[in-house]
Amino acid sequence: MAGWLDGPVLNVLQKGLEASSVRQQVLSNNVANIDTPNFKRSDVDFQAVLGTALGETSGVLPMKLTVPKHLRGLEEGNGSGIVTDRETTLRNDGNNVDVDREMTYVAENGLYYNSLTRTISSQLGLLRMVLK
């Protein structure tokens, strides 16, 4: 019975929740440091985090190539998935955190997390229905 909960769909959904949780922590850190001089905002390269969570050693999800002439995906980042924006500055103190933008990202991440939890709930509902 435990094997039913180890399916590929639930595994990917679980890893998506973990990646969303990491992004929430990074965004919370940005908001917490909005008044810190010289603080540079960070964000999560979702593809890298999810790829690492799913066991990809490069941190990048591979693209399926059906024809050898297809373009290969670009590899970016250092594999951790957290990317710091050191190029921009919004204020004279060197800080580049925009609270409106950060709160938009927090809301977006919250919607994504909620959609994943609803999908997991429906998958478990299907298992429940099969068991009945």
Summary of the structure (lengths in Angstrom):
residues: 132
radius of gyration: 18.6
end to end distance: 13.8
largest distance: 63.6
contacts: 322
relative contact order: 0.19
helix: 54%
strand: 5%
